[in-house]
């Protein structure tokens, strides 16, 4: 294969002294799927920003199609046939599929190109859909289509602009197994037609399934470039982290206690006033992990917000040790031995402008152990924070380090340290490993199972189906605000089976009614 892209000895040092890339080398061949992997902070995102013209390298060279290039912005990269599909969709929900695809590059007609050519727009989009087999209705409104279909819209956006080298950043983060399979079929179809893919992901199983070669980054440097068929997940993870990583969570059979949390016919509205939860019922006992699976946007966020007092219910009960806590304040609920790891650590999990120590005692600052009369006892606070930083492997210079300067994985560990240090009777873990690297994932999973084994009831919500299956004892599936299944997590249960419920293809209650 001919070399399409070569990035040589790329360095990136930010004005504040942060070193993101320390001599990265990346060589991508034409017509291949090249996976780029590494821990959080390894330099993957910075490298792709440099390639796509969003950042300028401090030093190093980039050769594309045999020519040295230097982009001054994304438009230059797009003009050279590059496209980037970001992890978080950049779509206008109120516009149609076709309007999103051509946004900013609409075909024009008439004198001085005054008028938008709607017919050509639809003809062009239909031809793209036919050519690449990306099943979509060009006239569907984006807010009404599935997550997997939104992913296809993003891919068609870059194809419409003539991209031949496509960067996919965590493309399967919110997809079901079935949608992931469809995406992989589309990627393989693109490559068969002469396209080249750079695939950034944390999911090593997907790396092994889809890629031809793999480049591993660690601490801003290129560690190795591997041929996929000649390696395995264990070797890749060892190169990423610098040590062996345990993939399968080791856990014993649950020692079940009394019911801690009971959700009884709970209903709630979303931010737009539409039904988000529709008479959801389930219970969680001490000593078990109850996982909630579902494509994002099917009521998971609203469920957690109602339980934790962040959203009002429109009906039903939330029973905590048989006491209905619906209507109680956030402060009252947090004082009831309920720990909450929120889905967004940056906006609701931590205060980025405060120190690690201050974040750790956010809701227990008035405890006597941290006060001397009316004043904070900062010596005791620092000592407490140091103990938790060591216990939870928070890597920072001191407890005074600002939370906003931490990597995603270390910030998540601060949040988890705070919530677990409360010794909760109920631990609500919402997307506990989102955006963190494989080493941090392993640590967080161990901590969750440790609390379960100590008798804590754990309610786990995750978009990562492999995480749900690895940690959960029972699994509830939310679809369109309804709990469509409660499944025992046995060896016979497969991701594909859960995926059918996540997509609404199967419904346990309807199946029972038919029988």
Helices and strands as residue ranges (DSSP letters): E 3-13, E 19-29, E 33-38, H 44-51, E 59-64, E 67-68, H 74-79, E 82-85, H 97-102, E 108-109, G 111-113, E 115-116, H 118-132, G 142-144, H 147-160, E 165-169, H 177-192, E 196-200, H 204-210, E 213-218, E 221-227, G 228-230, H 233-241, E 259-269, E 275-285, E 289-293, H 300-307, E 315-320, E 323-324, H 330-334, E 338-341, I 345-349, H 356-360, G 368-370, E 371-372, E 375-376, H 378-391, G 403-405, H 408-420, E 426-430, H 438-453, E 457-461, H 465-471, E 474-479, E 482-488, H 495-502, H 508-514
